[in-house]
Amino acid sequence: MHKILIICLLFVSIASFGQKKKIWGFVLDSTSKEPIENASITNIDKKITSVSNAKGRFSIEVSTNQILSVASISHHFDTLLLTDKLMQQDTLIVYLKSISKNLKEVTVTAILNRYKEDSAARRKEFLEDIGSNKIPTLSKANSGAGIGINLDRFSKREKNKRRAFDLYEMLEQEEYINYRFNKYLVSRYTTMQDDELSNFMQLHRPTYQWLRKHISDEDMKYYINEQLKIYFKRK
């Protein structure tokens, strides 16, 4: 997970943003090359999130030198620094490395157990990476587009390491939302499918803070029902 160390760029290297546009892309499993549905694609700088559809496709507003985080249930997350070269591409392809089989459980206990297992695997890989002395100055992430930074090349190594941990925790919060607000649970309560489901999940994505305070099945059912009223009123 060398990509996590991109936090150094966030605080040290990026001073300004350039070209602004909507980009399109696909999120795919790195092994099977199958599309990943309902992956969250977040512009870290703008704090906006897009959700991939059944074909793994997404679109999001970005500017040059901003950072995207990509997270999905049962996968390691990834980050992308949107360089001028990437901004010129017609389509971005992001590959995520699988941790376990797709989550199909809808009970709180099953979901949280799976999240804890997968989170432990992500943390183990992250800790191994930041403790390594073999990370090159620039390295490719799972997608082939991310950039990793070797903390040992910086004089303020411990400060940069703390920033790497801060980014890691933020990405884990995105994963927690994905596990709790997953397509199987939302589809059961809304009967929505495919693009309509992805659209609803993107527009009515709960916050991490709300989910941590509301951990029962009834809480989630109430939340989805309330958001459905807003969704259909908006339509």
C-alpha positions in Angstrom: 0.0 0.0 0.0 2.7 2.5 -1.0 -0.1 4.7 -2.2 -1.0 5.7 1.3 2.2 7.7 1.6 0.9 10.1 -1.0 -0.1 12.1 2.1 3.3 13.8 1.8 2.3 15.3 -1.5 -0.9 16.6 0.1 0.9 18.6 2.7 4.3 19.3 1.2 4.2 19.5 -2.6 0.8 20.6 -3.7 0.5 24.4 -3.6 -2.0 25.2 -6.3 -4.6 23.5 -8.6 -4.8 23.9 -12.4 -7.2 22.6 -15.0 -10.7 21.8 -13.7 -12.9 19.2 -15.4 -15.2 16.2 -14.9 -13.3 13.0 -15.4 -14.7 9.5 -16.2 -13.3 6.2 -15.2 -13.8 2.6 -14.2 -13.0 0.7 -11.0 -11.9 -2.9 -11.6 -10.7 -5.8 -9.6 -7.0 -6.2 -10.1 -7.1 -10.0 -10.5 -10.4 -10.8 -12.2 -10.6 -7.4 -14.1 -14.3 -7.5 -13.3 -16.1 -4.1 -12.6 -16.4 -3.1 -8.9 -19.9 -1.7 -8.2 -20.6 0.9 -5.6 -16.9 1.8 -5.0 -16.6 5.2 -3.5 -14.4 7.7 -5.4 -13.7 10.7 -3.2 -12.0 14.0 -4.2 -10.0 14.5 -1.0 -9.4 18.2 -1.6 -13.1 19.0 -2.4 -14.7 16.4 0.0 -17.1 15.2 -2.7 -17.8 11.5 -3.4 -19.0 9.6 -6.5 -20.2 6.0 -6.5 -19.4 3.5 -9.3 -22.3 1.9 -11.1 -22.8 -1.8 -12.0 -20.2 -1.5 -14.8 -17.7 0.1 -12.4 -18.1 3.4 -14.1 -17.9 6.8 -12.3 -17.5 10.5 -13.0 -16.3 13.2 -10.6 -15.3 16.9 -10.7 -11.6 17.4 -10.3 -8.7 19.8 -10.9 -5.1 19.1 -11.7 -3.0 18.1 -8.7 -5.9 17.1 -6.6 -6.1 13.6 -5.0 -8.7 10.9 -5.4 -9.2 8.1 -3.0 -10.9 4.9 -4.2 -12.4 2.5 -1.7 -14.6 -0.6 -2.0 -15.9 -3.4 0.2 -13.5 -6.3 0.5 -10.6 -4.4 -1.3 -7.5 -2.5 -0.4 -8.1 1.2 -1.1 -6.0 3.3 -3.5 -5.1 6.9 -4.2 -4.5 8.8 -7.4 -2.6 12.1 -7.8 -4.3 13.8 -10.8 -1.2 14.9 -12.8 -1.5 16.8 -16.1 -0.9 13.5 -17.9 -3.8 11.7 -16.1 -6.1 14.7 -16.7 -5.5 14.4 -20.4 -6.7 10.8 -20.5 -10.2 10.1 -21.8 -10.8 7.4 -19.2 -9.1 6.5 -15.9 -8.8 2.9 -15.0 -8.3 2.1 -11.3 -7.5 -1.5 -10.1 -8.2 -2.4 -6.5 -6.6 -5.5 -4.9 -9.1 -7.9 -3.4 -9.0 -8.9 0.3 -11.9 -11.3 0.5 -15.1 -12.3 -1.2 -17.8 -9.8 -1.9 -19.9 -8.9 1.1 -23.5 -10.1 0.8 -24.6 -10.0 4.4 -27.1 -7.4 5.6 -27.1 -7.8 9.3 -25.1 -5.4 11.4 -23.2 -8.1 13.2 -22.1 -9.8 9.9 -21.2 -6.5 8.3 -19.1 -5.3 11.2 -17.3 -8.6 11.6 -16.3 -8.5 7.9 -15.3 -4.9 8.2 -13.0 -5.7 11.2 -11.4 -8.6 9.4 -10.7 -6.6 6.2 -9.7 -3.5 8.1 -7.1 -5.6 10.0 -5.7 -6.8 6.7 -5.4 -3.3 5.3 -3.8 -2.0 8.5 -1.2 -4.8 8.4 -0.2 -4.0 4.8 -0.1 -0.3 5.6 2.2 -0.8 8.7 4.5 -3.0 6.7 4.8 -0.4 4.0 5.6 2.6 6.1 8.1 0.5 8.1 9.9 -0.6 5.0 13.3 0.9 4.0 12.9 -0.3 0.4 10.2 2.1 -0.8 11.4 4.0 -3.8 11.1 7.8 -4.0 8.3 7.4 -6.5 6.3 4.2 -6.7 3.3 2.9 -8.5 0.1 2.1 -6.6 -2.3 -0.8 -7.4 -3.8 1.2 -10.2 -0.5 2.0 -11.8 -1.3 5.7 -11.5 -0.8 6.4 -7.8 2.4 7.9 -6.4 4.1 6.8 -3.2 6.7 8.8 -1.3 9.5 7.4 0.7 9.3 9.0 4.1 13.0 8.3 4.8 13.9 10.9 2.1 12.4 13.7 4.1 14.0 15.4 7.1 10.8 15.6 9.1 10.2 11.8 8.8 8.1 11.4 11.9 5.8 14.3 11.1 5.2 12.9 7.6 4.5 9.5 9.1 1.8 11.0 11.3 0.3 12.6 8.2 0.3 9.2 6.5 -1.6 7.8 9.4 -4.1 10.6 9.2 -4.8 9.8 5.6 -5.0 6.1 6.3 -7.6 6.8 9.0 -9.6 9.0 6.7 -9.7 6.3 4.0 -10.7 3.7 6.6 -13.7 5.9 7.4 -14.7 5.8 3.7 -14.4 2.0 3.9 -16.6 1.9 7.0 -19.3 3.9 5.2 -19.1 1.4 2.3 -19.5 -1.6 4.5 -22.4 -0.2 6.5 -24.2 1.5 3.6 -23.7 -1.4 1.2 -25.7 -2.2 -2.0 -27.3 -5.4 -0.6 -28.7 -3.7 2.5 -29.8 -0.6 0.6 -31.4 -2.7 -2.2 -33.3 -4.7 0.3 -34.9 -1.7 1.9 -35.4 0.3 -1.4 -35.9 -2.5 -4.0 -33.7 -0.3 -6.3 -31.3 -1.9 -8.7 -28.4 -0.9 -11.0 -28.0 2.8 -11.9 -30.9 3.9 -9.8 -29.4 2.2 -6.8 -26.0 3.7 -7.4 -27.5 7.2 -7.9 -29.5 6.9 -4.6 -26.4 5.7 -2.7 -24.3 8.5 -4.0 -26.9 11.3 -3.3 -27.8 10.0 0.2 -24.5 8.6 1.5 -24.5 8.9 5.3 -21.6 10.4 7.2 -19.1 8.3 9.2 -20.0 10.2 12.3 -23.7 9.4 11.9 -23.0 5.7 11.3 -20.8 5.4 14.4 -23.6 6.8 16.5 -26.3 4.6 14.9 -25.3 0.9 14.8 -28.6 -1.0 14.8 -30.6 -2.4 11.9 -33.5 -0.2 12.9 -31.3 2.9 12.7 -30.3 2.1 9.2 -33.8 1.2 8.1 -35.1 4.5 9.5 -32.3 6.5 7.8 -33.0 4.9 4.4 -36.7 5.4 4.6 -36.2 9.1 5.4 -33.8 9.5 2.5 -36.2 7.8 0.2 -38.8 10.4 0.9 -36.2 13.1 0.0 -35.1 11.2 -3.1 -38.6 10.8 -4.6 -39.6 14.4 -3.7 -36.5 15.6 -5.5 -37.4 13.5 -8.6 
